Amino acid sequence: MDLEIRAITPEETEGFIRATSMAFGQPPSDEDMAQRPSMKELERSLAAYDNGSMVGGAHSRSFRMKVPGGELPTAGVLDVTVASTHRRRGILTALMVDQLKGGQERGEPLAALFASESVIYGRFGYGIATVHERWSVDRPYTAYATPYELTGRLEFVGPEQMRRTFPDVYRRATAFRPGAIERPADVWDLIVTDYPPDRGGASAYFHVAYYGTVGNLDGYVSYRINGSTLSVHELMSTTDEAHAALWRFCFDVDLISSMAGGQRPVDDPLPWMMADPRQLKRTPYDGLWVRLVDLPAALAGRTYASEGRLVLEVRDESCPWNDGRYVLDGGPEGATCRPADAKPDLALSAADLAAAYLGTVSFTTLSHAGRVEQVSEGALALADAMFVAALKPWCPYIF
């Protein structure tokens, strides 16, 4: 097999989209292609060609992801595919390795993706960095545990007003949330357009804004109606009152018998607000997967809950420039990370370091799972105290 991997040209965009859609089992019609927005950042694309035919691809967008204490440049990986006619020939590995090298060359400390198949990406150094929950509840069981009275104002808004006002709420609601990535302008535009083929048989979007007692826009919810089920697409709030008001609104919409929603953070307060929380069916699942592309830059680019020094021995086959030992000195004011020759305190893979990086899972839990080796006594407890985050990681923007 004569394999060539390179970025696509503007003339090859349609072929890339069709090949990617075909690999996901969703070949687009000509009408679908006409409605699709243009691909962004073509220079970040990769396509694999076998004797001139496109047989695989990968793409990424330049994002910035929230980490404890700040944010870092991040490659948002998407459209990773290999044609079913060319499976198990090393094409995926070649694409992923090339993409990671590109991120290193661009100076992006992190890469992130949502996995269509969760078994694939651990071997390329990605770890589960956010856990989301999918919810459902029947309307009779949606009472709050304490008496509730609306103090602000709820208002339906149209797509254009949504486009003008909701992004600022999103930014404020996720300002300190590890794992959050700001939704690009062109994706907000897609929500405005709300293509019927993307609705899955449900209604068009309804958008509701919540204004607090002083008139500020403090939250919003976007949802669809499918039969007698209200499906929450996104609910964002910057105050506790907005959070309570918007969920109460969703539960009380007329002619609705149940509510469903996904992509909720595991520390969302709603289950603790409900009189009968058992009735809220909560299904956890892997959300954002993260990869440390430039390990010392990623570790030095966040703050830590407690002061401490750790020597980490990291195994990294996909990014051999990361493989080795590093001394991390970190605390609430910042951190440094540099190569070291000292005896390690912890030994682990790049994927497991990525899983713990934002605070989703503790090093102690990973150790009990057989994924982290404690070499120095007390190192697990120190790592847990350093890497813990006040808010659980969450990425509401699915790309």
C-alpha positions in Angstrom: 0.0 0.0 0.0 1.4 3.3 -1.1 0.1 5.6 1.6 0.3 9.4 1.4 -0.7 11.6 4.3 -1.1 15.4 3.8 -3.4 18.3 4.4 -6.4 18.7 2.0 -6.7 21.5 -0.5 -9.9 23.6 -0.8 -10.9 21.6 -3.9 -10.8 18.4 -1.8 -13.1 19.6 0.9 -16.2 18.1 -0.4 -14.5 14.7 -0.9 -13.2 14.9 2.6 -16.6 15.6 4.1 -18.2 12.8 2.0 -15.5 10.3 3.0 -15.8 11.2 6.7 -19.6 11.0 6.6 -19.5 7.6 4.8 -17.1 6.2 7.5 -19.6 7.2 10.2 -22.4 5.5 8.3 -24.1 8.7 7.3 -23.5 9.4 3.6 -24.7 13.0 2.9 -27.1 13.9 0.1 -26.4 16.8 -2.2 -28.9 18.8 -0.2 -27.0 18.1 3.0 -23.7 19.1 1.3 -25.3 22.4 0.1 -26.4 23.2 3.7 -23.1 22.3 5.4 -20.9 25.2 6.5 -17.4 25.3 5.0 -14.6 23.5 6.8 -12.4 25.8 9.0 -8.6 25.7 9.3 -7.9 23.4 6.3 -4.2 23.6 7.1 -4.9 21.5 10.2 -6.6 18.7 8.2 -5.0 15.4 7.4 -6.1 12.9 4.7 -4.6 9.5 3.9 -4.5 8.6 0.2 -3.9 5.1 -1.1 -2.9 5.3 -4.8 -4.7 8.7 -5.0 -7.9 7.6 -3.3 -8.8 9.1 0.1 -9.1 6.3 2.6 -8.9 8.1 5.9 -8.8 11.5 7.6 -8.5 13.6 10.7 -9.0 17.2 11.4 -8.6 19.6 14.3 -9.5 23.1 15.3 -7.6 25.6 17.4 -9.3 26.0 20.7 -8.4 27.2 24.2 -9.4 25.0 27.1 -10.0 26.0 30.7 -7.6 24.4 33.1 -7.3 25.1 36.8 -6.0 28.7 37.1 -6.3 29.6 33.4 -6.6 28.2 29.9 -4.3 26.6 27.4 -4.1 26.3 23.6 -5.7 23.0 22.6 -6.1 21.0 19.4 -9.8 20.1 19.2 -9.6 16.8 17.3 -12.6 15.7 15.1 -13.5 13.8 12.0 -11.1 10.9 12.7 -12.0 8.1 10.2 -10.6 5.2 8.2 -12.6 3.7 5.3 -14.0 0.3 6.2 -12.2 -1.1 3.1 -8.8 -0.1 4.7 -9.1 -1.1 8.3 -6.2 -2.7 10.3 -3.5 -1.4 8.0 -2.0 1.2 10.4 -3.7 4.2 8.8 -5.3 5.4 12.0 -2.0 5.2 13.8 -0.3 7.1 11.1 -2.9 9.8 11.2 -2.9 10.2 15.0 0.9 10.3 15.3 1.1 12.9 12.5 -1.6 15.0 14.2 0.2 14.9 17.5 3.5 15.9 15.9 1.6 18.8 14.3 0.3 19.9 17.7 3.8 19.8 19.1 5.1 21.9 16.2 2.4 24.5 16.7 3.1 24.8 20.4 -0.2 23.4 21.6 0.3 21.7 25.0 -3.0 19.8 24.8 -5.3 17.9 22.4 -8.8 16.9 23.1 -11.6 14.9 21.5 -15.0 13.3 21.9 -14.6 9.6 21.2 -17.1 7.8 19.0 -15.5 4.5 20.1 -14.0 4.7 23.6 -11.6 1.8 23.2 -9.5 3.5 20.6 -7.8 6.5 22.0 -6.2 5.4 25.2 -3.4 3.8 23.2 -2.6 7.2 21.7 -2.2 8.8 25.2 -5.7 10.2 25.6 -7.5 9.8 29.0 -11.0 10.5 30.1 -10.8 14.0 31.4 -14.5 14.8 31.9 -17.4 12.6 32.9 -20.9 13.7 31.9 -24.3 12.5 32.9 -27.4 11.8 30.9 -30.6 12.5 32.8 -34.3 11.5 32.5 -37.2 12.0 34.9 -41.0 11.7 34.7 -42.9 14.9 35.4 -44.7 13.7 38.6 -41.4 13.3 40.4 -39.9 16.8 39.7 -40.8 18.6 42.9 -38.1 20.5 44.7 -37.2 19.6 48.2 -37.8 23.1 49.5 -40.5 25.6 48.5 -39.7 27.5 45.3 -40.9 30.9 44.0 -39.7 32.6 40.9 -38.0 35.9 41.7 -36.7 36.8 38.2 -38.2 36.8 34.8 -38.4 34.1 32.1 -38.7 35.0 28.4 -38.8 33.1 25.1 -36.3 34.6 22.7 -35.8 34.1 18.9 -32.7 32.6 17.2 -31.2 36.0 16.4 -31.5 37.3 20.0 -30.2 33.9 21.2 -27.2 34.4 19.0 -26.5 37.9 20.3 -26.9 37.2 24.0 -26.4 33.5 24.9 -22.6 33.3 24.1 -21.8 35.8 26.9 -23.8 33.7 29.4 -21.9 30.6 28.2 -18.6 32.3 28.8 -19.5 33.5 32.3 -21.0 30.1 33.3 -17.8 28.2 32.2 -15.2 30.8 33.2 -13.7 28.6 36.0 -14.8 25.2 34.8 -11.8 22.9 33.9 -12.3 21.2 30.6 -14.6 23.9 29.2 -14.0 25.1 25.6 -15.6 28.2 24.2 -18.0 27.5 21.4 -16.8 29.0 18.1 -18.9 31.7 16.4 -19.7 29.5 13.4 -21.1 26.8 15.7 -23.4 29.3 17.4 -24.5 30.2 13.8 -25.4 26.5 13.2 -27.7 26.6 16.3 -29.5 29.6 14.7 -29.9 27.8 11.4 -31.2 24.7 13.1 -31.1 22.4 10.0 -34.2 20.1 10.1 -32.0 17.0 9.3 -30.2 17.6 12.6 -33.3 17.6 14.7 -33.7 13.8 14.9 -37.5 14.0 14.4 -38.0 16.5 17.2 -39.1 20.1 17.1 -37.1 23.1 16.3 -35.2 24.7 19.2 -37.0 26.7 21.9 -34.8 29.2 23.6 -35.7 30.7 27.0 -33.7 33.4 28.8 -33.7 34.0 32.6 -33.3 37.6 33.8 -32.4 38.1 37.5 -34.0 40.6 39.9 -31.8 43.5 38.7 -32.5 42.7 35.0 -29.2 40.9 34.1 -29.3 37.9 31.8 -28.2 35.2 34.2 -29.0 32.0 32.4 -30.7 30.3 29.5 -32.0 26.9 28.3 -32.3 25.6 24.7 -34.5 22.6 24.2 -36.6 20.5 21.8 -39.9 18.7 22.1 -40.1 15.1 20.9 -43.6 13.7 21.5 -44.3 14.4 25.2 -40.6 14.6 26.2 -38.8 17.8 26.6 -35.1 17.3 25.7 -32.7 19.8 27.1 -30.0 20.7 24.6 -28.1 23.1 26.9 -28.9 24.8 30.2 -26.4 27.4 31.4 -26.7 29.5 34.6 -24.5 32.0 36.3 -26.5 32.1 39.6 -28.2 29.6 41.8 -31.6 31.3 41.2 -31.2 31.1 37.4 -30.3 27.4 37.7 -33.4 26.6 39.8 -35.7 28.8 37.7 -34.7 27.2 34.4 -35.0 23.6 35.5 -38.3 24.4 37.1 -39.5 25.9 33.8 -38.5 22.7 32.0 -40.3 20.5 34.4 -43.5 22.5 34.2 -44.0 23.0 30.4 -47.5 22.1 29.5 -48.3 18.8 27.7 -44.9 17.3 28.8 -44.8 14.0 30.6 -41.0 13.6 30.9 -37.7 15.5 30.7 -34.4 14.2 29.2 -31.0 15.8 29.0 -27.4 15.0 28.5 -24.0 16.5 28.9 -24.6 17.5 32.5 -21.6 17.9 34.9 -21.4 15.3 37.7 -21.4 18.1 40.3 -24.6 19.7 39.0 -26.7 20.7 42.1 -30.1 19.6 40.6 -30.1 16.1 42.1 -29.6 17.6 45.5 -32.5 20.1 44.9 -35.1 17.4 44.2 -37.5 16.0 46.8 -37.1 12.5 45.3 -33.7 12.4 43.7 -33.9 8.6 43.1 -36.5 9.3 40.3 -33.9 11.3 38.4 -32.2 8.6 36.3 -28.5 9.5 36.0 -26.3 7.7 33.5 -22.6 8.6 33.6 -20.5 8.4 30.5 -17.1 9.5 29.2 -17.1 13.1 27.9 -14.0 14.9 26.8 -10.8 12.9 26.3 -7.6 14.9 26.8 -4.0 14.3 25.7 -0.9 16.1 27.0 1.1 16.9 23.8 3.7 19.0 25.4 3.9 17.4 28.9 6.0 20.0 30.8 4.1 22.9 29.2 0.7 21.4 30.1 1.7 20.6 33.7 3.3 24.1 34.2 0.2 25.7 32.5 -2.2 25.1 35.4 -2.3 25.9 39.1 -2.6 23.4 41.9 -4.8 23.2 45.0 -1.8 22.5 47.3 1.9 23.3 47.3 4.0 20.3 46.4 6.8 18.7 44.5 6.5 15.5 42.5 8.8 13.5 40.3 6.7 11.8 37.6 8.0 9.0 35.4 5.8 9.0 32.3 5.6 6.3 29.6 4.6 7.8 26.2 5.0 5.8 23.1 2.9 8.1 20.7 4.8 11.2 21.8 8.3 10.0 22.5 9.5 13.5 23.2 7.4 13.3 26.5 8.7 9.9 27.6 10.8 10.3 30.7 10.9 11.8 34.2 9.8 15.3 35.2 9.9 17.3 38.4 6.7 19.3 39.0 6.8 22.1 41.5 3.3 23.5 41.8 0.8 25.4 44.0 -2.0 27.9 43.9 0.2 30.6 42.5 1.6 28.6 39.6 3.9 25.8 38.6 7.1 24.8 36.9 7.9 21.5 35.3 11.2 20.3 33.8 13.0 17.0 33.0 14.6 15.3 36.0 17.0 12.4 36.8 15.8 12.0 40.4 14.0 8.9 41.7 10.3 9.0 40.6 7.5 9.4 43.1 4.9 8.1 40.7 5.1 6.1 37.5 2.3 6.1 35.0 1.3 6.3 31.4 0.6 9.4 29.5 -3.1 8.4 29.2 -3.5 8.0 32.9 -1.8 11.3 33.6 -4.2 12.9 31.2 -7.2 11.4 33.0 -6.0 12.9 36.3 -4.8 16.2 34.8 -8.0 18.2 35.2 -9.1 16.5 38.4 -11.6 14.0 37.1 -10.1 11.0 38.8 -7.6 10.8 41.7 -4.2 9.2 41.5 -5.2 7.0 44.4 -8.2 5.6 42.4 -5.9 5.0 39.4 -3.5 3.2 41.7 -6.2 0.9 43.0 -7.1 0.2 39.3 -3.5 -0.9 38.7 -2.7 2.1 36.5 -0.4 4.2 38.7 2.6 2.9 40.6 3.5 4.7 43.9 7.3 4.6 44.2 7.7 7.0 47.1 5.5 6.7 50.2 2.9 9.5 50.4 3.2 10.4 46.8 -0.4 9.4 45.9 -1.9 11.6 48.7 0.3 14.5 47.7 -0.7 14.2 44.0 -4.4 14.0 45.0 -4.1 17.1 47.1 -2.3 19.0 44.3 -4.5 18.0 41.3 -7.9 18.3 42.9 -10.2 20.9 41.4 -13.0 22.9 43.1 -15.3 22.3 40.1 -15.5 18.9 38.4 -14.3 19.1 34.8 -17.0 19.6 32.2 -17.1 20.4 28.5 -20.6 21.3 27.4 -19.5 22.1 23.8 -19.5 18.8 21.9 -17.4 19.2 18.8 
